Amino acid sequence: MASSLADEECEACTSEDEPLTETAYAEYLTEIDDDVWDVVDDHHLEGVYPFEDFRDALEFTYEIGELAEREWHHPDIQLEWGEVRVEMWTHKIDGLHKTDFVMAARMDRIHEAYAPE
């Protein structure tokens, strides 16, 4: 799933920014993998990526960790055999920001190399 959202900049928000409403994030939601991601309580994204083995899940976790460091936008990550769970929101505004969706789209792009066949 190629998304132009993945090519956009991760924009830092300010504490004056408001969390996105369902209406505001609906467009972004169409650009991330709906087999992976869900919005929970209009507050955060939760995603579960499948893998064929632990090694691929581990390497993917490392890659999204490096992405998080580059963008200074850090999700919660849980690594298990055969899957990686990701939970993400913008802590500064205690809710969703466009950057959360940009990061999700970038993670989707990274996962393409690891997706089980």
C-alpha distance (Angstrom), angle and dihedral (degrees) to the residues before:
residue distance angle dihedral
M1 . . .
A2 3.78 . .
S3 3.77 115.4 .
S4 3.77 129.5 -172.9
L5 3.80 85.5 -151.5
A6 3.81 87.5 72.5
D7 3.81 89.0 61.9
E8 3.79 94.4 54.7
E9 3.78 124.2 99.5
C10 3.79 120.9 -99.0
E11 3.78 100.8 -118.7
A12 3.77 119.0 -153.3
C13 3.76 113.2 -128.6
T14 3.76 129.3 -145.4
S15 3.77 128.4 -131.5
E16 3.82 87.3 -106.3
D17 3.83 91.1 63.9
E18 3.78 116.3 101.0
P19 3.82 122.5 -134.5
L20 3.79 113.6 -100.6
T21 3.79 117.1 -94.6
E22 3.80 121.9 -136.2
T23 3.79 89.7 -99.9
A24 3.80 91.1 51.2
Y25 3.82 96.7 48.0
A26 3.84 96.8 40.2
E27 3.82 92.5 91.6
Y28 3.81 92.7 49.4
L29 3.79 90.8 49.2
T30 3.82 89.8 62.1
E31 3.81 89.4 59.6
I32 3.80 98.3 56.8
D33 3.80 127.9 69.9
D34 3.81 106.9 -83.3
D35 3.82 90.0 -163.5
V36 3.81 87.1 63.6
W37 3.80 109.3 28.9
D38 3.80 135.6 60.6
V39 3.78 130.5 172.4
V40 3.80 109.4 -128.2
D41 3.81 120.8 -152.7
D42 3.83 90.7 -22.6
H43 3.82 83.8 -77.3
H44 3.78 111.9 89.6
L45 3.79 146.4 3.8
E46 3.79 121.2 -112.0
G47 3.76 121.1 -168.4
V48 3.80 135.8 178.9
Y49 3.80 117.6 -162.1
P50 3.83 118.1 -164.0
F51 3.83 124.0 -139.0
E52 3.79 136.1 -178.1
D53 3.79 93.4 -130.6
F54 3.77 146.3 1.6
R55 3.82 95.7 -98.9
D56 3.83 93.4 59.7
A57 3.81 91.0 45.6
L58 3.81 89.6 50.4
E59 3.82 93.7 48.7
F60 3.81 90.9 47.7
T61 3.81 89.7 50.3
Y62 3.79 89.6 53.0
E63 3.82 91.8 49.4
I64 3.80 94.4 50.2
G65 3.79 89.0 45.3
E66 3.81 89.2 56.0
L67 3.82 89.4 47.7
A68 3.80 89.7 51.8
E69 3.80 91.4 51.3
R70 3.82 93.1 48.8
E71 3.79 92.0 50.3
W72 3.82 96.1 34.6
H73 3.80 88.7 -130.3
H74 3.79 110.2 122.2
P75 3.82 124.3 -164.3
D76 3.78 126.8 -165.4
I77 3.81 106.7 -104.6
Q78 3.80 128.4 -164.6
L79 3.80 117.5 -170.3
E80 3.81 120.8 -158.6
W81 3.77 134.8 159.3
G82 3.80 105.3 -75.1
E83 3.81 98.5 4.2
V84 3.78 147.2 53.0
R85 3.79 120.2 -153.3
V86 3.79 119.1 -155.2
E87 3.80 128.3 -169.0
M88 3.77 119.1 -173.6
W89 3.79 141.9 172.8
T90 3.77 136.6 139.9
H91 3.78 106.6 -91.7
K92 3.81 95.0 -164.1
I93 3.84 89.9 66.5
D94 3.83 96.9 24.6
G95 3.78 92.1 -126.3
L96 3.76 146.4 51.4
H97 3.80 124.8 -38.2
K98 3.80 129.0 177.4
T99 3.82 88.5 -103.2
D100 3.82 89.8 66.6
F101 3.79 89.4 59.8
V102 3.81 92.9 44.3
M103 3.80 88.7 53.5
A104 3.82 91.6 47.4
A105 3.81 90.3 51.4
R106 3.80 90.4 50.2
M107 3.80 90.7 49.7
D108 3.81 89.1 50.6
R109 3.80 88.8 53.7
I110 3.82 91.9 50.2
H111 3.80 90.5 48.3
E112 3.83 92.1 57.5
A113 3.82 88.5 79.1
Y114 3.83 91.5 53.7
A115 3.81 103.8 35.3
P116 3.80 113.8 129.5
E117 3.78 114.4 -112.4
